Amino acid sequence: MTRASMDLSIIIVNWNTRDMLRDCLASLPAATEGLTTEILVVDNASSDHSAEMVTAEFPRVRLIESGGNLGFSRANNLALARSRGNAILLLNPDTVCPPVSLVRMFRFMNGKENVGAVGPRLVGGDSRPTISGGYFPRARFHWLGFFDPRRIWLRGSLSQRIVFIPERHEASRRVEYVMGACFLMPRSAFNRVGNLDDRFFMYFEETDWCYRAHHAGLDIWYCAETEITHLEGKAAAKASRFSIEQFQKSYRLFVAKHYGKRSVWDFRLAQLAEYSLKSLLRRLAPGNRAKNRALAENFALRARLQLRHRIDLTPPS
């Protein structure tokens, strides 16, 4: 099958999430019914026999063994170079796609002009909407974070956050970025914007791509017509401290790349203030003491990271 005759290339990067990957792959035939597709799984040297499972149970899937834990961007770029579809879907292994869901998103994309990327409404395992996209980082989001959760009552720019959780009644609309957990882009947009920046090992790679697409004059769309289950954080939870530190490292890279290195200090100061206060308030909060203590420690770690000039990490193996 030639590139011109294939509708969709689905790319999944996997690292030690065999059982979730199985459920994800099993959901795809019904989700793409009527589309011509290919599925490429990049396995980042999993130790849980993920690659063997794909070979044994999904013989039509193209398995790419990366030879190491390359992270999200580099692994996706391996598959992007081999993909043949007129559209490309980056999909997390911790997702499940309901019947016809990807068909609806594909048709939505084709019904719009000047599309850079499309993302669905993501819901958690409890079927409640979860983070589906958001706004490009701004330091004021952290200063305004002092007022969470009351900020939901604010309007305009004061209500914006780096992430947004859509309401079920919320209509499809243009946004600044959509989540890489389920990220659909036309081949034409990919050809204009290019690969993911492989300096982003994990986190902010989709934000960076959407930022570049935006500056190329392309639109990013939240698609309310499609709902995908995202068991959020389950894949990353295998290395939670690493995930928190990697988030901060990628955050600084994004800010330095697009706003300038001096702006990193503004973001670090704003985060230090926000997370220090939130850690203190959680320690003083009534209610579930164990939960509050865990959240306080999480915020405290995020605050302490702002005092580190460099964040050097070794990826988990």
C-alpha positions in Angstrom: 0.0 0.0 0.0 1.4 3.4 -0.9 1.4 6.5 1.3 -1.2 8.1 -1.0 -3.7 5.3 -0.5 -3.4 4.9 3.3 -5.6 7.0 5.6 -3.9 6.8 8.9 -0.6 5.8 10.6 -0.9 5.1 14.3 2.3 5.3 16.3 2.6 4.0 19.9 5.7 4.3 22.0 5.9 1.7 24.7 8.0 1.2 27.8 7.1 -1.5 30.2 3.3 -1.1 29.8 2.6 -4.5 28.2 -0.9 -5.1 29.6 -2.1 -1.6 28.8 -0.5 -1.8 25.4 -2.5 -5.0 24.7 -5.8 -3.3 25.7 -4.9 -0.3 23.5 -4.1 -2.3 20.5 -7.2 -4.5 20.9 -9.4 -1.4 20.8 -8.0 -0.1 17.5 -9.8 -2.2 14.9 -13.3 -1.0 16.0 -12.0 2.5 16.6 -10.8 2.8 13.0 -13.4 0.8 11.2 -13.6 1.8 7.5 -10.2 3.5 7.5 -7.1 2.1 5.9 -4.5 2.0 8.7 -1.1 0.9 9.8 0.1 0.5 13.4 3.7 1.0 14.4 4.8 0.2 18.0 8.2 1.4 19.1 9.3 -0.5 22.1 11.9 1.3 24.2 13.7 -1.9 25.4 10.9 -3.0 27.8 11.8 -5.7 30.3 8.2 -6.9 30.7 8.1 -8.8 27.4 6.0 -6.2 25.6 7.8 -6.8 22.3 7.1 -10.5 22.5 3.5 -9.9 23.2 3.1 -7.6 20.2 4.7 -10.2 17.9 2.6 -13.1 19.2 -0.8 -11.4 19.5 -0.8 -8.6 16.9 1.1 -9.9 13.9 -0.1 -7.1 11.6 1.5 -4.4 13.9 4.9 -3.2 12.8 7.2 -3.5 15.7 10.3 -1.3 16.0 12.7 -2.2 18.8 14.6 0.9 19.6 17.4 -0.8 21.6 17.1 1.5 24.6 14.9 3.9 26.5 14.9 6.7 24.0 12.1 8.6 25.5 8.9 9.8 23.8 10.3 12.2 21.1 13.2 10.1 19.7 11.1 7.0 19.7 8.2 8.6 17.9 10.6 10.1 15.3 11.9 6.6 14.5 8.3 5.6 13.5 7.5 8.9 11.9 10.3 8.4 9.4 8.7 5.0 8.4 5.0 6.0 8.5 3.0 6.1 5.3 -0.4 7.5 6.1 -2.0 10.7 5.0 -2.6 11.4 8.6 -0.5 10.4 11.7 -1.8 9.6 15.2 0.5 9.6 18.1 -1.1 7.5 20.8 -0.1 6.5 24.3 -0.2 2.9 25.3 -2.3 3.8 28.3 -5.3 4.7 26.2 -8.3 2.8 25.1 -10.2 4.0 21.9 -14.0 3.3 21.8 -15.6 2.1 18.6 -15.5 4.6 15.7 -13.8 7.2 17.9 -10.8 7.6 15.7 -13.0 7.7 12.6 -14.8 10.7 14.0 -11.6 12.5 14.9 -10.2 11.7 11.4 -13.4 13.1 9.7 -13.3 16.2 12.0 -9.7 16.9 10.9 -10.6 16.5 7.3 -13.6 18.9 7.7 -11.3 21.8 8.8 -8.9 23.9 6.9 -5.4 24.8 7.9 -5.2 22.1 10.6 -2.0 21.5 12.5 -3.2 19.0 15.0 -6.4 17.6 16.6 -6.9 16.1 20.1 -10.0 14.5 21.6 -11.7 14.9 25.0 -9.7 12.6 27.2 -11.4 10.8 30.1 -9.9 8.8 33.0 -10.7 5.3 34.0 -13.7 6.7 35.9 -15.1 8.2 32.7 -14.6 11.8 34.1 -13.0 14.3 31.7 -9.3 14.8 32.4 -6.5 17.0 31.0 -7.0 17.3 27.2 -4.8 20.3 26.3 -4.2 23.8 27.4 -2.4 27.1 26.9 1.3 27.7 26.2 3.2 28.3 29.5 3.1 31.8 31.0 4.7 32.7 34.3 1.4 34.4 35.5 -0.3 31.0 35.5 1.9 30.1 38.6 1.3 33.4 40.3 -2.4 32.9 39.8 -2.1 29.4 41.0 -2.3 30.8 44.5 -6.0 31.2 44.0 -6.7 27.6 42.9 -9.4 26.3 42.8 -11.4 29.5 43.1 -9.9 30.6 39.8 -12.5 28.5 37.9 -14.9 31.4 38.6 -12.6 33.9 36.8 -13.0 34.8 33.1 -10.8 35.7 30.2 -7.0 35.4 30.5 -7.3 35.2 34.3 -9.0 31.8 33.9 -6.4 30.3 31.7 -4.1 27.5 32.8 -1.3 25.5 31.3 -3.7 22.6 31.3 -7.5 22.5 30.8 -10.1 19.9 31.6 -13.0 20.3 29.3 -16.6 20.1 30.4 -18.8 17.5 28.6 -21.0 20.3 27.2 -18.0 22.2 25.8 -18.0 22.5 22.0 -15.0 21.8 19.8 -12.8 24.8 19.5 -9.3 26.1 18.7 -6.8 25.7 21.5 -3.1 26.3 21.9 -2.0 22.7 22.3 -3.6 19.3 22.7 -2.2 16.3 24.7 0.3 14.0 23.1 -1.6 11.0 24.6 -3.8 11.2 21.4 -2.5 13.6 18.9 -3.7 13.6 15.3 -1.9 15.6 12.6 -2.3 15.7 8.8 0.7 14.6 6.8 0.8 18.1 5.2 1.2 19.7 8.7 3.9 17.3 9.7 5.8 18.1 6.5 5.6 21.8 7.4 6.5 21.5 11.1 8.8 18.5 11.1 9.7 16.0 13.7 9.3 16.2 17.4 12.3 17.9 19.1 14.2 14.9 20.5 15.7 17.0 23.3 12.4 16.6 25.1 12.8 13.1 26.6 9.3 13.3 28.1 6.8 16.1 28.6 6.3 19.3 26.5 7.2 17.6 23.2 3.6 18.1 22.0 3.4 21.6 23.4 6.6 22.5 21.5 5.3 20.9 18.3 2.0 22.9 18.6 3.9 26.1 19.3 5.9 25.6 16.1 2.7 24.7 14.2 1.0 27.9 15.6 3.9 30.0 14.3 3.7 28.3 10.9 0.1 29.6 10.7 -1.7 26.3 11.6 -4.6 25.8 13.9 -4.8 23.3 16.8 -8.2 21.9 17.6 -9.9 20.3 20.6 -12.4 17.8 19.2 -15.4 17.3 21.5 -16.9 14.8 19.1 -14.4 12.2 20.1 -13.7 10.7 23.6 -10.7 8.6 24.4 -10.0 6.9 27.7 -6.6 7.9 29.1 -5.4 6.0 32.1 -3.4 9.1 32.9 -0.1 8.8 34.7 -0.1 5.0 34.8 2.8 4.7 32.4 4.8 7.5 34.0 4.0 6.4 37.5 6.7 3.6 37.3 9.2 6.4 37.9 7.3 9.1 39.7 10.2 11.1 41.1 12.0 10.9 37.7 8.7 12.1 36.1 8.5 15.2 38.4 12.1 16.1 37.7 11.8 15.4 34.0 8.7 17.6 33.8 10.8 20.5 35.2 13.7 19.8 32.9 11.5 19.8 29.9 9.6 22.9 31.1 12.8 24.8 31.3 13.8 23.6 27.8 10.5 24.8 26.4 10.8 28.2 28.0 14.4 28.8 27.0 13.7 27.7 23.5 10.7 29.9 22.8 10.9 32.7 25.3 14.7 33.1 25.9 17.0 31.8 28.6 16.4 34.8 30.9 12.7 33.9 31.1 13.6 30.6 32.8 14.3 32.6 36.0 10.9 34.2 35.9 9.2 30.8 35.7 11.4 29.3 38.4 10.6 32.2 40.8 6.9 31.9 40.1 6.9 28.2 40.6 8.9 28.5 43.8 6.3 30.8 45.2 3.3 28.8 44.1 4.5 25.4 45.2 6.0 26.6 48.5 2.7 28.1 49.5 0.7 25.1 48.3 2.9 22.8 50.3 2.4 24.9 53.4 -1.4 25.1 52.9 -1.6 21.3 52.4 0.2 20.6 55.7 -2.3 22.8 57.5 -5.4 21.6 55.7 -8.0 19.6 57.6 -9.3 16.2 56.2 -7.4 13.2 55.0 -4.0 13.7 56.7 -2.2 11.0 54.7 -3.4 12.5 51.3 -2.6 16.1 52.4 0.9 15.0 53.6 1.6 13.3 50.3 0.5 16.3 48.3 2.5 18.6 50.5 5.6 16.6 49.9 4.9 16.6 46.1 4.6 20.4 46.1 7.7 20.7 48.3 9.7 18.7 45.8 8.5 20.9 43.0 9.5 24.0 44.9 13.0 22.6 45.8 13.6 21.9 42.1 13.4 25.6 41.4 16.5 26.1 43.6 18.6 23.7 41.4 20.4 25.4 38.6 20.7 22.2 36.6 18.5 19.1 36.5 20.6 16.2 35.2 18.8 12.9 34.8 19.5 9.4 33.8 16.5 7.7 32.2 15.2 4.7 34.0 16.1 1.4 32.3 
